[in-house]
Amino acid sequence: MKKILVSECLYGGRHVRYDGAGAACTDGIFLKWKAEGRLVPVCPEVCGGLPVPREPAQRRDGRVVTERGRDVTAQFRKGAEEALRLAKEHSVVCAIMKEGSPSCGVHAIYDGSFTGKKTAGEGLATQLLRGAGHTVFSESEIAAAKRAIDDD
């Protein structure tokens, strides 16, 4: 069975987002994969040692900083490395990650100003996964992920 790494906030169940809120994906294909046991959930931020809830963080000048200026890059890197380890351990065929996140953003992330503005870019975990050759989709690209998996 082909496995897929997913942001744990999309997987649902345990709330891991910075604000403690849920963001579970309700797409029918995603839910089918979940029921089949194909999904491997990971929250890089929690794996990196950050609590829930936690202060918002954004990428800025190659670092990840909180709204109050605390540098949490080391925690984000540690979590990204755990995501990559899980991807390898489970021989995932791709990943579906949460858009906008400083860990998991696929196409866009918040710009580091904490004003709600986004910019083109990717989160640290996505960057590491792609660097290791994994294809990464956002939660809005599940149909594309399905096509890629079916063609694999």
C-alpha positions as CSV (number, residue, x, y, z in Angstrom):
1,M,0.0,0.0,0.0
2,K,1.4,3.4,-1.0
3,K,1.8,5.7,2.0
4,I,1.5,9.5,2.1
5,L,3.1,11.8,4.6
6,V,0.6,14.5,5.8
7,S,0.5,17.5,8.1
8,E,-1.0,16.3,11.3
9,C,-3.4,19.3,11.5
10,L,-4.9,18.0,8.2
11,Y,-5.1,14.4,9.5
12,G,-7.3,15.5,12.4
13,G,-7.8,14.2,15.9
14,R,-5.1,15.7,18.0
15,H,-5.0,19.5,17.7
16,V,-1.4,20.6,16.9
17,R,-1.8,24.0,15.3
18,Y,-0.1,26.9,17.0
19,D,-3.5,28.2,18.1
20,G,-4.7,24.8,19.3
21,A,-7.5,24.9,16.7
22,G,-8.3,22.1,14.2
23,A,-7.8,22.1,10.5
24,A,-8.8,18.6,9.6
25,C,-9.2,17.9,5.9
26,T,-12.6,16.7,4.8
27,D,-11.9,15.9,1.2
28,G,-13.4,12.5,0.3
29,I,-10.2,11.2,-1.3
30,F,-8.2,12.2,1.8
31,L,-10.7,10.6,4.1
32,K,-10.6,7.4,2.0
33,W,-6.8,7.3,2.3
34,K,-7.1,7.8,6.0
35,A,-9.6,5.0,6.4
36,E,-7.2,2.7,4.4
37,G,-4.3,3.5,6.7
38,R,-2.3,5.2,4.0
39,L,-1.6,8.5,5.8
40,V,1.4,9.1,8.0
41,P,0.7,12.2,10.1
42,V,3.5,14.5,11.3
43,C,3.5,17.9,13.0
44,P,7.1,19.2,12.5
45,E,6.6,21.9,15.0
46,V,5.4,19.6,17.8
47,C,8.1,17.1,16.8
48,G,10.6,19.9,17.1
49,G,9.6,20.4,20.8
50,L,7.2,23.3,20.5
51,P,4.0,23.3,22.7
52,V,0.3,23.6,21.7
53,P,-0.8,26.3,21.8
54,R,2.3,28.4,20.9
55,E,3.2,31.9,19.8
56,P,2.7,32.4,16.0
57,A,6.0,32.0,14.1
58,Q,6.9,33.0,10.5
59,R,9.9,32.7,8.2
60,R,12.0,35.8,8.0
61,D,15.5,36.2,6.4
62,G,16.2,32.5,6.5
63,R,15.1,32.1,10.1
64,V,11.9,31.2,11.9
65,V,10.9,33.8,14.5
66,T,7.9,34.3,16.8
67,E,5.8,37.4,16.8
68,R,7.8,38.6,19.8
69,G,11.1,37.9,18.0
70,R,12.2,34.6,19.6
71,D,14.2,32.5,17.2
72,V,12.7,29.1,16.9
73,T,14.6,28.0,13.8
74,A,16.3,25.1,15.7
75,Q,13.0,23.6,16.7
76,F,11.6,24.0,13.2
77,R,14.7,22.3,11.7
78,K,14.5,19.4,14.2
79,G,10.8,18.9,13.3
80,A,11.6,19.1,9.6
81,E,14.3,16.4,10.0
82,E,11.7,14.2,11.8
83,A,9.3,14.6,9.0
84,L,12.0,13.5,6.5
85,R,12.8,10.6,8.8
86,L,9.2,9.4,8.8
87,A,8.9,9.9,5.0
88,K,11.9,7.6,4.6
89,E,10.8,5.1,7.2
90,H,7.4,4.7,5.6
91,S,8.7,4.9,2.0
92,V,6.0,7.6,1.3
93,V,5.2,8.3,-2.4
94,C,4.5,11.9,-1.7
95,A,3.4,14.4,1.0
96,I,0.4,16.6,1.5
97,M,1.2,19.6,3.7
98,K,-0.6,22.5,5.2
99,E,-0.4,25.6,3.0
100,G,0.8,28.8,4.7
101,S,2.7,27.1,7.6
102,P,6.3,28.1,8.3
103,S,6.9,24.3,8.5
104,C,4.6,22.9,5.9
105,G,3.7,25.6,3.4
106,V,3.9,24.3,-0.1
107,H,3.5,27.4,-2.4
108,A,3.0,30.3,0.0
109,I,4.0,31.2,3.5
110,Y,3.4,34.3,5.7
111,D,5.9,37.0,4.8
112,G,7.4,37.4,8.3
113,S,5.7,40.7,9.0
114,F,2.8,39.2,11.1
115,T,0.4,41.3,9.2
116,G,-1.4,38.4,7.4
117,K,0.4,39.0,4.1
118,K,1.6,35.9,2.2
119,T,4.5,35.5,-0.2
120,A,5.7,32.8,-2.5
121,G,7.7,30.3,-0.5
122,E,7.8,27.0,1.3
123,G,8.0,25.9,4.9
124,L,11.2,24.3,6.3
125,A,9.8,20.7,6.3
126,T,8.5,21.1,2.8
127,Q,11.9,22.5,1.7
128,L,13.7,19.5,3.3
129,L,11.3,16.9,1.8
130,R,11.6,18.4,-1.7
131,G,15.4,18.6,-1.3
132,A,15.4,14.9,-0.7
133,G,13.3,14.2,-3.8
134,H,9.8,14.0,-2.4
135,T,6.8,15.5,-4.3
136,V,4.8,17.8,-2.0
137,F,1.3,18.9,-2.5
138,S,-0.9,21.3,-0.5
139,E,-4.3,20.4,0.9
140,S,-5.9,22.0,-2.1
141,E,-4.1,19.7,-4.5
142,I,-5.4,16.3,-3.3
143,A,-6.8,15.5,-6.8
144,A,-3.4,16.1,-8.3
145,A,-1.8,14.0,-5.5
146,K,-4.2,11.2,-6.4
147,R,-3.3,11.4,-10.1
148,A,0.4,11.3,-9.2
149,I,-0.1,8.3,-6.9
150,D,-2.3,6.4,-9.4
151,D,0.4,7.0,-12.1
152,D,3.2,5.8,-9.8
